[in-house]
Every structure is written in C-alpha cells, then in structure tokens.
C-alpha cells in the first residue's frame, strides 16, 4: 500500500449525497454524517472543512491588502489615530471589574471616544448602519469593541462584560467557545480568573460598605443545579447538585445611631398603660395604614385616583427608602441546607466570613457597635 503524501493529507471540500448525508476526507479518514443530525459529533465535518475555506479566504484577503495602497487620507484619518487608540482607550481603562460594575453608560463612553479621536471612522460606520437611533448605539459599540479587541487583547472590557453575563446564566462551554470564535466573549478557560476577580471585587465592596454602615442582614437559600450527563445511562444518570447561595444586604435606614436617643425616662415598674399609644402615635400609625391600604387599592381600576394622593405623603425616612438596597453576593458553598451537618457548616462559614470582613474593615476589635 502506498504511503500518503502531504498533498493527499490536505482536506477536501465536503460533498453532499442524495440520501441527505455529507462526506468529508480528513487525511485518509472519510467521515459520513447526516445533514440533519443534532449530535455533538456532527460538527466534525464542519470543523474539517472550515480550515481549508479559511485558508483560501486568508490568501484572498492578503492579495487584496497587498494590492491596495493607503492614500494620505486613510493614513491620517484612520490608521494613525488607531495606533494611538490601541495603547489607551475606554476598553482598556474599564477592564477591571470594579470599574466595569460602576460604569452605567459603558457603550456611550466608547462611542464618544471614537467620535472624538477617530471621527472619520465613525462617519464610515454611521453610513454603513444607516439612520441612527438609540437602539443602534449598542450594536455599534459592540462592533467597535470587537474590532479593538482584535488589535489589543487588553482592550477586553466588552468581552469581559459579555462573559460575566454568560457565566451568570450558566452558559455551557460549547456556547462560550462559539461566541469566542466571533470575538464576542473570552475563552471558556478564562472563567476561573473572572470568578476569582469577581470574588475579590465583592470582598472589596463589602469592606467599603461596612465602613459606612456595619448593620447587615444575611439571607441565603439552596441553589439546585441539574448536571446533565453527556452519555445518559443507568450507571451515569443526570445528577442534582445542591449548593448554598447567600447574600449580604446593607439596609437603607438601619444604622447604629438609630434608637439610641430616648426622650422618655425608663419607668422603674412597667405597667399596662405604658403600652397604650398616645394621640400622636395613633395619628402616625393611621397615616402608615393609609399608605399601605392605598398601595393595595391602586392596583384596582376603580382606585387609580389614589396615586395622586399617595405621592404627597412623606415620612421621616422617605428619601432613604426610595433608594435601592445594596446587595453583595457571598461565595457559593458546596453545602446542602437540608442536611443537619451541612447546615451547621454553613453557619460556621458565614460566621468566619463576616468576622474576617469586619476585621479588615475596622481592625481587630470586639463588640464595638453593641
């Protein structure tokens, strides 16, 4: 049998047969798969044919690039500013998670920078997009983020943001790899680094919030994750993974100084009449009842007029209660709260975590706010 030559080892263009199957040759191995198969290994044909087509496209682009001479306008208006933009831009500056979380208008900052530093490129992109609108600003910023990421991998703020959203939704590695192929997110191998950085960022936020308000509340619940088996069988079934997720909530009103001042003297003997509300306290309670009842009734069609009166009611902590509560996620534990031993371990770990955060925020102290 004759040996295969390097020319014979190159991949060939796949051919489609009349029985809805596809054949491709990779080396000396011929694969035959159904065009309508949903199995994971059906991508082997596509992967074997893609390198040949990609190499042909790269050669064609090299010919186009080498045969085109950049005129002075392109060199001055696009290439020269783009070289300076590679070293410093919004995508590089907003790369850390601490800055990425605090930026609410990330896409607008990127578009403003491109419009200021490379207006000629922005003009070309606007002409390609067509009539501009608010809904087109996000996709336009995404295109710019993907282009700049190909020039400098440190300009990865957009990719890191998409990767965090994918990790939050527990996207599989195969889907992450497909998005990474199009430059929209980081590689699946970067998940561990992102998770570690997110944990450090959460810890810094907790320490910062504790310095302003040490009054906290911790909530948690089981996090059940279904782990599906790649090859389902009696010996390898789907499994349910029980985790425990907890959050640290910083209240909007509660503070160590609230409730320390008491105008009324503490009686030596507590009697029944001490629990009876006076007229001022009764009026305050009635006002609170009115607000609560109006919020329930305004959901009905016949009581929409209550909204006009509800907005004029102000309380001592109205401004604080309008703000959003600060919630920081604690590390996920590999524990199941339904088990007695895991429940005790959860309490121990939460105690150690809270103690370490308080020590880093205030130093080694004992019961300062008690």
Secondary structure as UniProt FT lines:
FT   TURN            6..9
FT   STRAND          15..16
FT   TURN            18..19
FT   STRAND          21..26
FT   TURN            27..28
FT   STRAND          29..34
FT   TURN            35..36
FT   HELIX           40..42
FT   HELIX           43..67
FT   HELIX           72..74
FT   HELIX           75..79
FT   HELIX           80..87
FT   HELIX           90..93
FT   HELIX           97..102
FT   HELIX           106..117
FT   HELIX           119..129
FT   HELIX           135..151
FT   TURN            153..154
FT   HELIX           157..168
FT   TURN            169..170
FT   HELIX           173..181
FT   TURN            182..183
FT   HELIX           188..190
FT   HELIX           191..212
FT   STRAND          216..227
FT   STRAND          239..250
FT   TURN            256..259
FT   HELIX           272..275
FT   HELIX           279..297
FT   TURN            298..299
FT   HELIX           301..303
FT   TURN            304..305
FT   HELIX           306..310
FT   TURN            311..312
FT   TURN            316..317
FT   HELIX           318..321
FT   STRAND          326..329
FT   TURN            337..338
FT   HELIX           340..362
FT   TURN            368..369
//
